[in-house]
């Protein structure tokens, strides 16, 4: 209901479920759909994973994340947050004008690639030529 209120108020530019591939794949798909880069920092994602190495992998690819990633304009972020008070969520990044999709944990880069490289990797299993 809280996310629906933000969508109904037209605060959400784009939303992607975190089903197959979870956060990393969802952000990559959004990046190559919009032909834009992204800078994502997983440090503030709410979680209960203790081991740092397992946490990085789990937050990027496992089922421990929230069910959606949303793109919200910077000037609408505070208004987007209001109906989500009391719901675990975090601002994890920005859309960028370059071609790079970067996942970091604070100052430590975890993954960095262009959206074109990510799209090619995503499409490769379908290339039967």
C-alpha positions in Angstrom: 0.0 0.0 0.0 2.8 2.4 0.8 4.6 1.9 -2.5 1.3 2.1 -4.3 0.7 5.5 -2.8 4.0 6.8 -4.2 3.3 5.3 -7.6 -0.3 6.8 -7.6 1.2 10.2 -6.8 3.5 9.8 -9.8 6.7 9.9 -7.7 8.1 6.7 -9.2 9.8 7.1 -12.6 10.5 3.4 -12.9 10.2 0.3 -10.7 11.6 -3.2 -11.2 10.9 -6.3 -9.2 13.9 -8.1 -7.7 13.0 -11.6 -8.8 15.5 -13.3 -11.2 19.0 -12.0 -10.4 17.8 -9.7 -7.6 19.3 -6.2 -7.2 22.3 -6.5 -9.6 20.2 -7.7 -12.5 17.3 -5.4 -11.8 19.6 -2.3 -11.8 21.4 -3.6 -14.9 18.1 -4.1 -16.8 17.0 -0.6 -15.8 20.3 0.8 -17.0 20.3 -0.7 -20.4 16.6 -0.1 -20.9 17.2 3.6 -20.3 20.7 3.7 -21.9 22.0 5.3 -18.7 24.5 4.4 -16.0 23.9 3.9 -12.3 25.9 4.4 -9.1 24.6 2.0 -6.4 25.9 1.8 -2.8 24.7 -1.3 -0.9 26.0 0.0 2.4 22.6 1.4 3.6 20.4 -1.5 2.5 18.6 -2.9 5.6 19.7 -6.4 6.3 20.5 -8.9 9.0 23.5 -10.6 7.3 26.6 -10.6 9.6 29.5 -11.9 7.4 30.7 -9.0 5.1 31.6 -11.3 2.1 28.3 -13.2 2.3 26.5 -9.9 2.8 27.8 -8.4 -0.5 26.9 -11.4 -2.5 23.5 -11.7 -0.8 22.5 -8.1 -1.2 23.5 -8.1 -4.9 22.0 -11.5 -5.9 20.1 -13.4 -3.2 16.7 -13.2 -1.7 17.5 -10.9 1.2 16.7 -7.6 -0.5 13.4 -5.7 -0.5 11.1 -6.8 -3.4 11.5 -3.7 -5.6 14.0 -1.1 -6.8 12.5 2.3 -7.7 13.8 5.2 -9.6 12.6 8.5 -8.1 13.6 12.0 -9.1 15.9 13.7 -6.6 13.4 16.5 -6.0 10.7 13.9 -5.2 12.7 11.7 -2.8 11.5 13.2 0.4 7.9 13.0 -0.7 8.5 9.4 -1.9 9.8 8.5 1.6 6.8 9.8 3.5 4.3 7.0 2.9 7.1 4.5 3.5 7.7 5.7 7.1 8.0 2.5 9.1 8.7 0.3 6.1 12.4 -0.9 5.6 13.8 0.9 2.6 16.9 2.9 1.6 18.2 5.3 -1.0 20.9 3.2 -2.6 22.0 5.2 -5.6 21.5 7.5 -8.6 21.0 7.3 -12.3 24.1 8.7 -14.1 24.6 10.3 -17.5 27.6 8.1 -18.3 27.5 4.5 -19.4 28.9 2.9 -16.2 26.9 0.8 -13.8 28.8 0.7 -10.5 27.9 -1.3 -7.4 29.9 -0.3 -4.3 29.9 -0.9 -0.6 30.9 2.5 0.7 34.3 3.3 -0.9 34.9 -0.3 -2.1 33.8 -1.0 -5.7 32.2 -4.4 -6.0 31.2 -4.4 -9.7 31.8 -1.9 -12.5 30.8 -2.3 -16.1 29.1 -0.4 -18.9 25.4 -0.9 -19.5 26.4 -2.2 -22.9 28.6 -4.9 -21.4 25.9 -5.9 -19.0 23.3 -6.1 -21.8 25.6 -8.3 -23.9 26.1 -10.6 -20.9 22.3 -10.7 -20.3 21.6 -11.5 -23.9 24.4 -14.0 -24.4 22.4 -17.1 -23.3 19.9 -16.3 -26.0 22.5 -16.1 -28.8 22.3 -19.5 -30.5 24.2 -18.5 -33.6 
